[in-house]
Amino acid sequence: MQQSQFGIFLALIGALILTPDSLFMRLSQMDGGAMLAWRATLAGMVFLLIGLNKRRRSIDTSERIFSKSFVALIICQIANTSFFAFAISLAPVAIVLVAVATVPIISVILSALFLGERASLRSWGIILTVMLGIVISVYGDLHDDIDFNVQTVMGALLGLAVAFSLAINFIVVRQDRTVEFELALGIGALIAGLTAFALSSTATNVTLSSTLIISLTGLIILPVSFVMLSRASRYTTASNVSMLMLLETVLGPLWVWMIIDERPSHLTIAGGAIVILAIFYFLLSERKNTTPV
């Protein structure tokens, strides 16, 4: 299998594993503070276990862990997990998703600036098509009574901050191939989760069923998907990884529809179809890559 194709395969599997995340978030019936506390703390523990096990099996365990890249990943993870929860609590979900969906464009710009990787016109076309599909999809969830006030604007800005943190995460892992990103993601997630436990009055007031449901995403979905997505960025560009990650935005509502019977609008379905077709075309076109692993 070729290098870029292998990275795209990892990113695709990671993105597909991530798709039912929003379903379990809904089923848990937790508020933002409790959800952040449980998801981040549980995921952080799994990240640390993966990282420590990987380091134990490494031939050279004397290598210094902490570096600029390592600290940058910790900060990105704290920002990613925290800002998303705050954004959802301030603004409509659809507005936040549009902001987060800018991550491929941000990845392209940052990759060109810091890695010298410039996207082709074809890649730009696919990214913009995916963005159009996301906008159409989430527009179907908007309502006429949405008030574009200060809170909505703040939620959108926090969504952009999430997009930046995700893009920087993938670029750092791609640039520094020695950084132990699993440990960094674990430390960042634990800091965010334990802080939420300390500040949220509802974090410890949850039912057993809610805890079991959120454990599925905290112990399995989040760590497995993000380890695969981060590792994928070592084999393919950050913009490719972040674009495939947007599958969660369009496939997540389908999981909710199938399990909770919450039917998406026609625009949501149409936008999702555009995204899936654009990514399918992207996957087919990437078969022309010739760089071996």
PEPE-V965849 format. One record per residue. N is the residue number from 1. PHI is phi in whole degrees, 0 to 359 (* if undefined). OMEGA is omega in whole degrees, 0 to 359 (* if undefined). Layout:
BEGIN
n/phi/omega
N/PHI/OMEGA
N/PHI/OMEGA
END
This chain:
BEGIN
n/phi/omega
1/*/182
2/283/188
3/301/182
4/296/179
5/296/179
6/296/177
7/297/179
8/294/177
9/298/178
10/299/181
11/296/180
12/296/179
13/296/178
14/299/179
15/294/180
16/293/177
17/297/182
18/285/189
19/302/180
20/278/182
21/302/182
22/296/178
23/297/181
24/292/175
25/298/179
26/292/183
27/294/181
28/291/180
29/58/176
30/272/173
31/277/187
32/300/182
33/295/180
34/294/181
35/296/178
36/298/182
37/300/184
38/287/183
39/297/184
40/292/181
41/294/180
42/296/179
43/297/179
44/299/179
45/296/179
46/292/176
47/305/181
48/296/178
49/298/178
50/297/181
51/295/180
52/293/178
53/295/178
54/296/180
55/291/179
56/296/181
57/276/182
58/288/179
59/291/181
60/254/180
61/265/180
62/274/182
63/297/182
64/295/181
65/280/187
66/285/178
67/208/178
68/299/180
69/296/181
70/298/179
71/295/179
72/299/179
73/293/177
74/299/180
75/297/179
76/299/181
77/293/177
78/299/181
79/296/183
80/300/184
81/290/184
82/281/185
83/297/181
84/295/179
85/297/179
86/293/181
87/297/180
88/296/181
89/284/183
90/261/189
91/236/175
92/302/183
93/304/182
94/300/179
95/296/181
96/296/182
97/296/177
98/298/179
99/295/180
100/294/183
101/292/177
102/281/185
103/302/177
104/296/180
105/295/178
106/298/179
107/297/179
108/298/182
109/295/181
110/292/178
111/296/178
112/294/183
113/287/189
114/255/182
115/246/182
116/71/179
117/264/182
118/259/181
119/284/177
120/284/177
121/299/178
122/297/179
123/297/177
124/300/180
125/298/180
126/294/180
127/299/180
128/293/176
129/295/177
130/298/178
131/300/178
132/300/179
133/298/178
134/297/180
135/299/179
136/297/183
137/297/183
138/283/177
139/297/178
140/294/179
141/265/180
142/283/179
143/238/183
144/297/185
145/271/178
146/292/182
147/259/180
148/278/181
149/260/182
150/298/180
151/297/179
152/297/179
153/297/178
154/297/178
155/298/178
156/295/179
157/295/176
158/294/175
159/298/175
160/296/178
161/296/175
162/298/179
163/300/178
164/298/183
165/294/177
166/294/180
167/298/180
168/296/178
169/304/182
170/294/181
171/291/179
172/297/180
173/295/179
174/288/183
175/286/182
176/252/185
177/281/179
178/260/184
179/294/180
180/273/189
181/293/179
182/298/178
183/295/180
184/296/178
185/297/179
186/295/179
187/296/180
188/298/180
189/295/180
190/295/178
191/299/180
192/295/183
193/292/181
194/293/175
195/296/178
196/295/176
197/299/182
198/287/187
199/261/184
200/268/180
201/284/183
202/263/187
203/297/181
204/262/181
205/252/183
206/234/181
207/277/179
208/296/181
209/297/178
210/297/180
211/295/180
212/296/181
213/293/182
214/290/178
215/294/179
216/298/179
217/281/181
218/288/184
219/268/186
220/238/190
221/298/184
222/296/184
223/294/181
224/295/182
225/294/184
226/285/173
227/295/180
228/292/179
229/295/180
230/293/179
231/294/179
232/299/182
233/291/175
234/277/182
235/247/179
236/221/187
237/292/179
238/298/180
239/293/177
240/295/180
241/297/183
242/292/178
243/292/179
244/295/179
245/298/181
246/290/174
247/303/180
248/298/182
249/294/183
250/263/180
251/273/178
252/304/178
253/299/178
254/291/174
255/299/179
256/298/179
257/297/184
258/291/186
259/267/184
260/264/182
261/64/176
262/262/189
263/290/176
264/285/180
265/286/178
266/297/178
267/295/178
268/298/179
269/293/180
270/297/178
271/297/177
272/297/178
273/296/178
274/298/180
275/298/182
276/296/179
277/295/179
278/296/180
279/290/177
280/298/177
281/298/179
282/299/180
283/297/178
284/295/183
285/291/181
286/288/179
287/293/181
288/279/180
289/297/185
290/233/182
291/275/181
292/285/176
293/291/*
END
